[in-house]
């Protein structure tokens, strides 16, 4: 298998999924800051937007976790 083929399959590998999870979790930091600021300023619209973003992050992490479980032993990069 060539290096280019492995690189294309990275997104569907365990490593790629972990990297996606880390990126998604990193986005949660920004959302948490927006939630805190919106609460302090009592800005309902920003609070609602940040809440929807937080739900999207949780859903994204759940989907990535499910994909990680599905990968199991058939990792693209290992074989």
C-alpha positions in Angstrom: 0.0 0.0 0.0 1.5 3.4 -1.0 1.9 6.3 1.4 -0.7 8.3 -0.5 -3.3 5.6 -0.2 -2.6 5.4 3.6 -2.9 9.2 3.8 -6.2 9.1 2.1 -7.4 6.4 4.5 -6.2 8.4 7.6 -9.6 10.0 8.2 -11.2 6.5 8.6 -8.5 5.2 10.9 -8.4 5.1 14.6 -5.7 7.8 14.7 -7.8 10.0 12.4 -10.9 9.5 14.5 -9.0 10.3 17.7 -7.7 13.5 16.0 -11.2 14.5 15.0 -12.4 13.9 18.6 -9.6 16.1 19.9 -10.5 18.8 17.5 -14.1 18.7 18.4 -13.4 18.7 22.1 -11.0 21.7 21.6 -14.0 23.5 20.1 -15.9 23.0 23.3 -13.5 25.4 25.1 -14.6 28.3 22.9 -18.3 27.3 23.4 -17.8 27.2 27.2 -16.3 30.7 27.1 -19.2 32.0 25.1 -21.7 30.4 27.5 -19.9 32.0 30.5 -19.8 35.4 28.8 -23.5 35.2 27.7 -24.6 34.3 31.2 -22.6 37.2 32.7 -24.1 39.6 30.2 -27.5 38.0 30.4 -27.6 37.8 26.6 -30.3 35.3 25.8 -29.6 35.1 22.1 -25.9 34.4 22.5 -26.7 31.9 25.3 -29.1 30.1 23.0 -26.5 30.0 20.2 -23.8 28.7 22.5 -26.2 26.1 23.9 -27.0 24.8 20.4 -23.3 24.7 19.6 -22.6 22.7 22.8 -25.3 20.2 21.8 -23.8 19.9 18.4 -20.4 19.2 19.9 -21.8 16.5 22.2 -23.6 14.9 19.2 -20.4 15.1 17.1 -18.3 13.4 19.8 -21.0 10.7 20.2 -20.9 10.0 16.5 -17.1 9.9 16.5 -17.1 7.6 19.5 -19.5 5.3 17.7 -17.3 5.3 14.6 -14.3 4.5 16.8 -16.1 1.5 18.2 -17.1 0.3 14.7 -13.5 0.5 13.5 -12.4 -2.2 15.9 -9.5 -4.2 14.6 -9.9 -3.3 10.9 -7.8 -0.1 11.1 -6.8 1.2 7.7 -3.3 2.3 8.8 -2.4 -1.0 10.4 -3.1 -3.3 7.6 
